[in-house]
């Protein structure tokens, strides 16, 4: 995947970082046996996905059709 530039956008990085923080929060509260804190962490995980999608819609993600793999796949099908 390193050659495909998959996920190298501000939208992808931001979404993943927020989700990672959510998993850390949820994991810490799970160890502390606090269900409310665990579910708060899960909300942060979902928020990371929402932020990533919103940033992609705002133009900060990788546009569809510009991926080099798509060009190779369409050329092979012809």
Wavefront OBJ file of the C-alpha trace (Angstrom):
o trace
v 0.000 0.000 0.000
v 2.937 2.319 0.353
v 3.053 2.902 -3.381
v -0.675 3.573 -3.675
v -0.802 6.725 -1.479
v -3.738 5.114 0.321
v -4.757 7.192 3.318
v -2.156 9.930 2.935
v -4.624 12.789 3.277
v -5.516 15.197 6.074
v -8.987 13.633 6.286
v -7.601 10.119 6.771
v -4.975 11.147 9.315
v -7.406 13.228 11.362
v -10.078 10.526 11.418
v -7.622 7.824 12.426
v -6.006 9.931 15.163
v -9.387 10.786 16.696
v -10.476 7.138 16.532
v -7.182 6.038 18.111
v -7.720 8.462 20.989
v -11.231 7.051 21.384
v -9.903 3.486 21.559
v -7.353 4.550 24.183
v -10.062 6.230 26.263
v -12.381 3.237 25.944
v -9.593 0.823 26.825
v -8.564 2.782 29.902
v -12.112 2.992 31.194
v -12.687 -0.689 30.457
v -9.727 -1.555 32.701
v -11.125 0.802 35.364
v -14.508 -0.963 35.071
v -16.376 2.227 34.197
v -19.057 1.529 31.562
v -19.921 5.210 31.122
v -16.315 6.098 30.297
v -16.050 3.118 27.950
v -19.083 4.250 25.972
v -17.758 7.807 25.914
v -14.623 6.414 24.272
v -16.740 4.556 21.722
v -18.539 7.828 20.926
v -15.126 9.402 20.269
v -14.290 6.514 17.899
v -17.475 7.137 15.907
v -16.762 10.864 15.970
v -13.414 10.130 14.289
v -15.227 8.461 11.410
v -17.693 11.311 11.095
v -14.899 13.900 11.084
v -12.982 11.939 8.436
v -16.020 11.721 6.164
v -16.837 15.403 6.692
v -13.266 16.432 5.856
v -13.337 14.255 2.749
v -16.585 15.932 1.677
v -14.889 19.294 2.240
v -12.195 18.315 -0.268
v -9.422 17.265 2.115
v -9.537 13.589 1.148
v -8.293 11.743 -1.905
v -10.655 12.318 -4.833
v -12.118 9.263 -6.524
v -10.711 8.286 -9.872
v -7.229 9.756 -9.324
v -5.820 6.617 -7.735
v -3.130 4.956 -9.931
v -4.583 1.513 -9.182
v -7.840 2.501 -10.869
v -5.957 3.426 -14.050
v -4.162 0.057 -14.122
v -7.379 -1.859 -13.444
v -9.293 -0.037 -16.194
v -6.463 -0.529 -18.695
v -6.289 -4.256 -17.929
v -10.024 -4.652 -18.506
v -9.875 -3.235 -22.058
l 1 2 3 4 5 6 7 8 9 10 11 12 13 14 15 16 17 18 19 20 21 22 23 24 25 26 27 28 29 30 31 32 33 34 35 36 37 38 39 40 41 42 43 44 45 46 47 48 49 50 51 52 53 54 55 56 57 58 59 60 61 62 63 64 65 66 67 68 69 70 71 72 73 74 75 76 77 78
